[in-house]
């Protein structure tokens, strides 16, 4: 138990489980044994909540036997970030975007969350997790939900989390034939002065653990059917960035000249969560002078333009929400199971097929080339931000 606050005699207790995941199922049972699971107590549980669908269901069963669901706070710091919450404000506080936010106007969506570091002395943990368990099953799928969800009828915990679950349940299940076409996993190799994953402390010499994964997801509902969502995460990338890129459909007819073969591209909306948090809309504009040469320019906003108000620590925000009894930004039990239900076949496939493709990529690059090929069928390509992001050049691309 990492933290205990409150007066035990009054039952106002808050337990924070920043323990090894192997203890997640034991701690609540011991709390119950000594009578600390009072009606006014609350418990915060870190990720990963389970290693697969079966273990997640067992954890949910254990916690339900000790606490009511309203007392259980499954924390994910991504939802504590101001920029993640602002995705909702951007979508639902502005009437001009909602009519465009569907398959009629959006071609495809990218979601990227990568780091320019390795596993940082966490070899023992990472060998049991991998990129899918560490990032995709929780962080990235939640960003998918924020991007794809329907507007809640009322913005409160129940209505908001109902819409999140609907997105998870709308994900098109992956079949055996999809594992090779819609999933690319990789592992970083030695490059320059950087270690490869298998040279990290605590990592098995022949490890098959993925440090990179890219996936193509489809959401089978009226709003998104036919719009692919491409998600990726990785260690030892060229830079650290988390962003959502919405690619709008091209104009039905291109009437302007493409000077030098540089035709105007489709509009693009970038929601960057970190670093240099902000929003950019890319639009085509005519260059001054004779003729009609159109070039893509940016309309951008940076969160520091809101008066320099600090965003605050994501964990501090979520812990305060727990103290206040607001579970909106915490994961509900049915969402945990719905997410694991989608990803469980992937884990099972890798376990049953130990020779399933695992592509190497040099540390400091954008991952396996196969992840680019995965998008070519849709005529798409990853948006790779510059290696060194600066305040004056936030959204340059290679």
Secondary structure, DSSP 8 states (H G I E B T S, - for coil): --EEES-TTTT--EEEE-S-GGGHHHHHHHHHHTT---TT-EEEE-S-S-SSHHHHHHHHHHHHHHS-GGGEEE--GGGGSHHHHHHHHHHHS-HHHHTTSSTTTEEEEEEEEE-SS--TT-HHHHHHHHHIIIIIIIIIHHHHHHHH----SS-SHHHHHHHHHHHHHHB----TTHHHHSEEEEEEE-BTTB--GGGSTT--TT----SEEEEEE-B-STTTTT-EEEEEEESS-SS-EEEEEEEE---SS--SB-GGG------EEEEEEESS-EEEEEEEEE-SSSS-BEEEEEEEEEGGGGTS-----HHHHHHHHHHHT--TTSB-HHHHHHHHHHHHHHHHHHHH-TTS--EEEETTS-S-THHHHHHHTTT-----B-SS-BTTBTT-B-
